[in-house]
Every structure is written in structure tokens, then in C-alpha cells.
Amino acid sequence: MYLHIVLMAPHTPLSPELVPKLDHAFIRIRQECPGIERFEWVPNLSRSSARYSHALLSVFRTQEALDAYRESDAHQAMLDAIAAHIQDIVVLDSVLEENLP
């Protein structure tokens, strides 16, 4: 399993108009990109990193599934929908041990 987390710092608070665009992009990604175990948009509730207000939290079955997602048209469409709103991102990719308790 492969963990892919993207922390996002927007220029300004995200507008309500962006939500339907993200919802559509996420549905498309789930439909077009096999090998996704988990794929969700979550708020960052941490008080120590308020600049990064949201994150994309995703888990892929294989490295190949993660690579295919990154190269997909659906991923590009999501980037197109959100890029203008984001000032900075931090990406974490890691192997997720399957035998953890």
C-alpha cells in the first residue's frame, strides 16, 4: 500500500464555489484510476500548521496505481480546478505497512 498526502495552503479561504468542482474531480478520479483504496479531501484541524488548511489523503494499492493516477487526465483536471487557489503544497509519499496493528 502507498500513502499519498498533499497538504495545501490556499491564498485565501477556499470559496464555496470550489467545492462542487472538487467533488466532480474526485468522482472522476475514483472512476478512472484503478487501485485507489482511499481518496478524500480533509480539513487540517491542527493548530500548529494553520497555513496548510486542507489535505488530500489517499492510499493506493500499488506504486504503479499511484504513478498511473499522477499521469491521468483526471488528476490533471483536479489540478486545473484547484491550482489557482493554492499558494503552497507539501507532498508526502510513503509505503504504508499492511501489517500494522
Residue pairs with C-beta under 8 A, 6 or more apart in sequence:
1 37
1 59
1 60
1 61
1 95
1 96
1 97
1 98
2 59
2 60
2 61
2 62
2 63
2 65
2 66
2 93
2 94
2 95
2 96
3 58
3 59
3 92
3 93
3 94
3 95
3 96
4 56
4 58
4 59
4 60
4 66
4 69
4 91
4 92
4 93
5 55
5 56
5 57
5 58
5 91
5 92
5 93
6 55
6 56
6 89
6 90
6 91
6 92
7 44
7 49
7 52
7 54
7 55
7 89
7 90
7 91
7 92
8 52
8 53
8 54
8 55
8 56
8 82
8 86
8 88
8 89
9 51
9 52
9 53
9 86
9 87
9 88
9 89
10 53
10 54
10 85
10 86
10 87
11 85
11 86
11 87
12 85
13 53
14 53
14 54
14 85
15 85
18 81
18 82
18 85
21 81
21 82
22 41
22 78
22 81
22 82
24 81
25 74
25 77
25 78
25 81
25 82
26 39
26 40
26 41
26 78
28 74
28 77
28 78
29 36
29 39
29 69
29 72
29 74
29 75
29 78
30 36
30 39
31 74
32 72
32 73
32 74
33 65
33 68
33 69
33 72
33 74
33 75
34 65
34 68
35 60
35 61
35 62
35 64
35 65
35 66
35 68
35 69
36 58
36 59
36 60
36 61
36 65
36 69
37 59
37 60
37 61
38 57
38 58
38 59
39 56
39 57
39 58
39 59
40 56
40 57
40 58
41 54
41 55
41 56
41 57
42 54
42 55
42 56
42 57
43 53
43 54
44 50
44 52
44 53
44 54
44 55
51 88
52 88
52 90
58 69
59 96
60 66
60 69
66 93
69 75
